[in-house]
Amino acid sequence: MRTCLFALSLAPAVPALAADGPPDQSLAMFDRLAGKCFVASIGPGASDTHCFEKVFGGKHVRDRHVVTIDGKAAYRGETIYSHAAAEVEFTYINSLGGVGQGKARATASGIDFTGSMRAAPANDPQSMDSKWLWQPSGGYQASDSAGKPVTFRPVPAKRR
């Protein structure tokens, strides 16, 4: 009963809360990616495809990705980027049950990421640092401290 009364007490504020309002400018670092997909070759017969979209009127940005091996989906993940206080935070989830959190920061040449990731429920969290550098092709090059850079190229839009 208390929950119901609390929900009713919020009713007058709902129209104001529901308005999308203008997009969040702190997420402008993702503007060049939003509405597009990018693919990288990550090994023999393996690729990683990321698709970005603005959600809730630009209040957040979603990055869905799928790793395919020999044409079959082997792994999926999703990241939600959100403005929190003076920072951009992200939450990542994957098809293994893993989760990660961190922060994204715009740079003159791309985006820097810091955070921690637990690849699967039984795994301990690991720190992660990554950099995306914008490429002349319109894509980006992703690198972390552990591996070689991987270049994500724009996927041509499909004709409808």
Secondary structure, DSSP 8 states (H G I E B T S, - for coil): -HHHHHHHHHGGGHHHHH---S--GGGGGGTTTTT-EEEEEEETTEEEEEEEEEETTTTEEEEEEEEEETTEEEEEEEEEEEEETTEEEEEEEETTS-EEEEEEEEETTEEEEEEEEESSTTS--EEEEEEEEE-TTS-EEEEETTS--EEEEE------
